Amino acid sequence: MNNRDEESWTSYKIIRNECVALNKLKRNEYLRSGIDGNKNNLRVMWKTLKATTALE
């Protein structure tokens, strides 16, 4: 692997890891807001939980 390929691969991994971390953060925020915002409405709360676990 030449130097340019190594730089590209390193840049790719850094950006990929940032995207994965951001995606995980936003997913957790969505899940938390769906649960906290619907504590009194169990039907909607469970619908939110089911929708997020189906994505995994």
C-alpha positions in Angstrom: 0.0 0.0 0.0 1.5 3.3 -1.0 1.4 6.4 1.2 -1.5 8.1 -0.7 -3.6 4.9 -0.2 -2.8 4.8 3.5 -3.8 8.5 3.9 -7.1 7.9 2.1 -7.8 4.8 4.2 -7.0 6.7 7.4 -9.2 9.6 6.4 -12.0 7.2 5.4 -11.8 5.4 8.8 -11.9 8.7 10.7 -14.9 10.0 8.8 -16.7 6.7 9.0 -16.2 6.5 12.8 -17.5 10.0 13.2 -20.6 9.2 11.2 -21.2 6.0 13.2 -20.8 7.9 16.5 -23.2 10.7 15.3 -25.7 8.2 14.1 -25.6 6.4 17.5 -26.0 9.6 19.4 -29.0 10.8 17.3 -30.6 7.4 17.6 -30.3 7.5 21.3 -31.6 11.0 21.5 -34.6 10.0 19.4 -35.3 7.0 21.6 -34.9 9.0 24.8 -37.3 11.7 23.6 -39.8 9.2 22.4 -39.9 7.5 25.8 -39.7 10.7 27.9 -42.2 12.5 25.8 -44.7 9.7 26.0 -44.5 8.4 29.6 -48.2 8.9 30.0 -49.1 7.3 26.7 -47.8 3.7 26.8 -49.1 2.8 23.4 -47.0 5.5 21.6 -44.0 4.8 23.9 -44.0 1.1 23.0 -44.6 1.9 19.3 -41.4 4.0 19.4 -39.5 1.2 21.1 -40.6 -1.3 18.6 -39.7 0.9 15.7 -36.2 1.4 16.9 -35.5 -2.2 17.8 -36.8 -3.3 14.4 -34.0 -1.2 12.8 -31.2 -3.2 14.5 
